[in-house]
Every structure is written in structure tokens, then in C-alpha cells.
Amino acid sequence: MHTVELLEQSLELAERMGYKIRQEWLGGTGGGACEFSGQKWIFVDLALNAVEQLDQVSSALRDDPGIYLYSLNPEMRRLLGVRQSA
């Protein structure tokens, strides 16, 4: 699967997981996940290329234990390091 498609799927998954997504020009120096006022956010730095943006989003999802509650296709499982349950 193409990097851009994985990025789009990752962003959709993040929204299903309750994250708000902000895509902003941060000059290549910011981005990632945070939480404030009880809301989970992922800031995607538009100054980065698609691979780096995918890394920002996948890192946030990988660190969220809620990822195991979702059905993922094989490529997303591989990207996020989620093992398929028996």
C-alpha cells in the first residue's frame, strides 16, 4: 500500500479512536500527540513529507493502548506493531 494511503487510513483510525486532528505548517519542528482539556490531539506537521507525517501519526497510535480495540487490516497491524489475536 502506498504511504499516502496508509497516512489517510491512520488519520481515519485516529479519528475513530477519539483524536482530533490538526494539520498545520509547523516548520518541521513540531507535531505528534498530546492531550489537553480531556481531548486527545494529533498535530501533523505539513512541512514534513508523507513518510514523516505517517511516522508522527503511527507513533501516536502505537502508544495508545486503545489500539487493540479496533479491527485493523494486515498492513495497519504491521505498521503499528499490533499482533493479531488468536
N, C-alpha and C positions, 0 to 999 in steps of 0.2 A: 504494500500500500504506500502511496506517495506521502511525503512528510506533511504537505498541506492538508491532506485528508485526515491524517492522524491528529493534526492540530485541531481541526474542526471537530472531530469526534471527541477529543479530550476536553474541549471547551463545552460541548454539549453535555458530556458526563459531569463536568464540574457544576454546571447549572442545575442538573438533576440532583446533585449532591448538596445543593443549597448555597453554592458560592455565587456571589455577584462578580461579574467580570468587568474590568475596566481595561480597555485597550488605549494606551496613552503613549505619546512620544516622551520617553524618559531619558533620552540621550545615551542609551546603552549602559546606564549606571544603576538602574533600579529594576523593580519588578519582583514578582513572586507572591506568596500567600501571606495574609495577615488576618487578624480578627479584631474588630472594634465595634463597640455598641452591640455586642451579641451577634454580629453578622460576619460571616466568612467572606473574604475578598481574595481575588487573584488579580494582580496588576500585570498586564502583559505589555512589555516594552516594545513598541513598534519600531524602535531604532535597531532592533535585533533582526536577524534573518529567521526564516521559518523553523530551522533546526533549533536555534537558541530559544525561540518562543515556545516551541514544543517542550524543550527541557524545563523551562520555567513552570509550565502547566503540569507536566507529568511529575515533577518533583513535589509540587503541592499535593497532588492526588496520591502519590506514593506514600506520603507522610500521614495521610488521613486514614485512620482505621476503618472509617465508614465505607471504604472502597470495597470491602469484602461483602457488602450487602447488595452489590449490583452484578448483574449478568454482563459479562464482557466478552467480546469476540476474541479469538486467539491472538490477534496482533496487539490489541489493547492489553490483554493479560501479560503478554511478553514485554511490552513497553513499560508497564507498571510493576513488573515483577510479581504478579499475583498468580499463585498456583491454582489450578482448577481443583475444586473439591471433589472428593470421591462420591 
